[in-house]
């Protein structure tokens, strides 16, 4: 029968080593202030397991151990060799964010999460946007954030849409659009780029020349209106209903299980345009 874990105390800080799957340490001023005031409370010991080399691997309590060493406090700990998953232990704690899980899983050898870390950092996207794009979906699907937490996130097989979206985001950033990587704006760009009859070259040209007319907004749908206005800014010919088509294609993709028709081929949407308005202004592109 296994011995019951016992509460112990030591100042031998080199007895402990950090768990390789733990999230990166960050400053916690409230915890530091608490430990400065009350010390290391024995009611909140760190949890360790034996690693077979004479030291103890910390499973829970990395920040408490770090501050105890900084303040010269004795460390209260228990050794519990119960086999468990660090992610299962931390998953219910509010302190662990999806980004914490992503980085920890990447550090633990999860290649999909490692690629996600690199992709997010390279393009300056939010985790939700980066995960949905790299998962092969339109920007903004929260399902992929849940997958990151659960350890089931996988890189999509077709990343053509992801590459097109981030390319346009970089073009917007280079054109001086301050909110180019904001979640709502990227989600709106993603919707627009799902429209097969949208002229990408026209959109890029308008962004470069007239991107300044767009204003920072709070929601995806508000940004759709901004992109629609930009695309049709001083149009020489009839207006193209960007917002309407983006919403229409989005609904069709939802209806056909991720954008594929029953025969598993991409469904081509019909071209819809509104009549030319009288007195429309024209100017050089």
CORSUL-V460074 format. One record per residue. RES is the residue in three letters. D_CENTER is the distance of its C-alpha to the mean C-alpha in whole Angstrom. Layout:
RES|D_CENTER, RES|D_CENTER
This chain:
UNK|45, UNK|42, UNK|43, UNK|41, UNK|39, UNK|40, UNK|39, UNK|40, UNK|40, UNK|40, UNK|40, UNK|39, UNK|35, UNK|36, UNK|36, UNK|32, UNK|30, UNK|26, UNK|24, UNK|22, UNK|19, UNK|19, UNK|16, UNK|17, UNK|19, UNK|19, UNK|21, UNK|23, UNK|26, UNK|27, UNK|27, UNK|29, UNK|31, UNK|32, UNK|33, UNK|35, UNK|37, UNK|37, UNK|37, UNK|35, UNK|36, UNK|37, UNK|36, UNK|32, UNK|33, UNK|30, UNK|30, UNK|31, UNK|32, UNK|35, UNK|33, UNK|37, UNK|37, UNK|39, UNK|36, UNK|33, UNK|30, UNK|28, UNK|26, UNK|25, UNK|26, UNK|25, UNK|24, UNK|28, UNK|29, UNK|28, UNK|30, UNK|33, UNK|33, UNK|33, UNK|35, UNK|38, UNK|37, UNK|38, UNK|36, UNK|36, UNK|35, UNK|35, UNK|35, UNK|34, UNK|34, UNK|32, UNK|30, UNK|27, UNK|23, UNK|21, UNK|18, UNK|20, UNK|22, UNK|19, UNK|17, UNK|19, UNK|19, UNK|17, UNK|17, UNK|14, UNK|10, UNK|8, UNK|7, UNK|11, UNK|11, UNK|9, UNK|11, UNK|14, UNK|14, UNK|14, UNK|17, UNK|18, UNK|19, UNK|16, UNK|16, UNK|13, UNK|11, UNK|13, UNK|12, UNK|8, UNK|9, UNK|11, UNK|10, UNK|7, UNK|10, UNK|12, UNK|11, UNK|10, UNK|7, UNK|4, UNK|1, UNK|3, UNK|5, UNK|5, UNK|5, UNK|8, UNK|10, UNK|10, UNK|11, UNK|14, UNK|13, UNK|13, UNK|10, UNK|9, UNK|10, UNK|9, UNK|11, UNK|9, UNK|7, UNK|10, UNK|11, UNK|9, UNK|11, UNK|14, UNK|14, UNK|15, UNK|12, UNK|14, UNK|13, UNK|15, UNK|19, UNK|19, UNK|16, UNK|19, UNK|17, UNK|13, UNK|16, UNK|18, UNK|15, UNK|14, UNK|17, UNK|18, UNK|15, UNK|17, UNK|20, UNK|20, UNK|19, UNK|22, UNK|24, UNK|23, UNK|21, UNK|19, UNK|16, UNK|15, UNK|12, UNK|11, UNK|9, UNK|13, UNK|14, UNK|12, UNK|12, UNK|16, UNK|17, UNK|15, UNK|18, UNK|20, UNK|20, UNK|21, UNK|24, UNK|26, UNK|29, UNK|27, UNK|28, UNK|26, UNK|28, UNK|29, UNK|26, UNK|25, UNK|29, UNK|28, UNK|25, UNK|27, UNK|30, UNK|29, UNK|26, UNK|27, UNK|28, UNK|25, UNK|24, UNK|21, UNK|20, UNK|18, UNK|17, UNK|16, UNK|20, UNK|21, UNK|20, UNK|21, UNK|25, UNK|24, UNK|23, UNK|26, UNK|28, UNK|27, UNK|28, UNK|31, UNK|32, UNK|36, UNK|36, UNK|39, UNK|39, UNK|38, UNK|35, UNK|32, UNK|30, UNK|26, UNK|25, UNK|27, UNK|27, UNK|23, UNK|23, UNK|26, UNK|24, UNK|21, UNK|24, UNK|25, UNK|22, UNK|22, UNK|25, UNK|26, UNK|23, UNK|20, UNK|22, UNK|25, UNK|29, UNK|31, UNK|32, UNK|29, UNK|29, UNK|27, UNK|28, UNK|30, UNK|30, UNK|33, UNK|33, UNK|34, UNK|35, UNK|37, UNK|40, UNK|41, UNK|42, UNK|45, UNK|45, UNK|41, UNK|41, UNK|41, UNK|40, UNK|39, UNK|36
